[in-house]
Amino acid sequence: MTGDQQRRMYDALKRIARGYQTPDQLRRGSEKQYGLDYTEALEYAYENMQQDARNAIKGLRRPRESKS
């Protein structure tokens, strides 16, 4: 894995771990913040997380398992 790929993976994982609101935060503020009810806001957040993960692994192969 190249340095660029590692940075892309790290950035995506960090965005997924810290960049999204928690379900409780969405429940309390989605209507006011986004004009969406909680269920819709949660669906969009989930879809965005999936897209972030797809972008992070785009063009990468699964590493081989090391033989011990």
N, C-alpha and C positions, 0 to 999 in steps of 0.2 A: 504494500500500500504506500503510495507516495505521500509526501508531506501535505500536498494540496487536498488529497482525499481524506487524510486524517483530520485536517482542519474543518473540512466540510462536514464530516461525520460528527466531530465534536460540537461544532456550531449548531447542527440540527438537534443533537441530543440535549444540549443546553437550552435551546429554544423550547423544546418539548417539555423539559423538566421545569423550567422557570418562567417561560414566556406566556404561558396560558393561565387564565384564571381557573381557580378551583371550581368544582360544581357548586359549592355554597356561594362563592362570589358571583357566579353566573346567576344563580337563583335569586339573589338579592338585587343585582343591578342590571340584568340584561335588558329589561324593559326600558329603563331610563337611559342606559348607555348606548344600546344598539337599536331600540325600537322593536325588539323581538321577544317573544315569550321564552321562558326558560328552556323548553324542549327544543325549540328551533335553534336557540343560541348554543345549546349543548351539541346538537347535530353539526352545526357549522364548525365548532371548535374541534370536534372529533375528526371531521373531514380535513380540516387544516393540519391537524397533527399527522394524519396519514400522508398527506401531500408532503409535509416536511420530511417524513421518514423516506418516502419514495425518492425525493430529490437527493437525499443524503447518500442513498445506495445506488443511484443511477450510474450505470457503467461499471459497477464493481462486481467482482466475482466473490462467491462465498469462499472464505479461506479454508484450506485443507486442514484436516485434523492432524495434529502432530502425533507421530508414532512414539510411544513411550516404551 
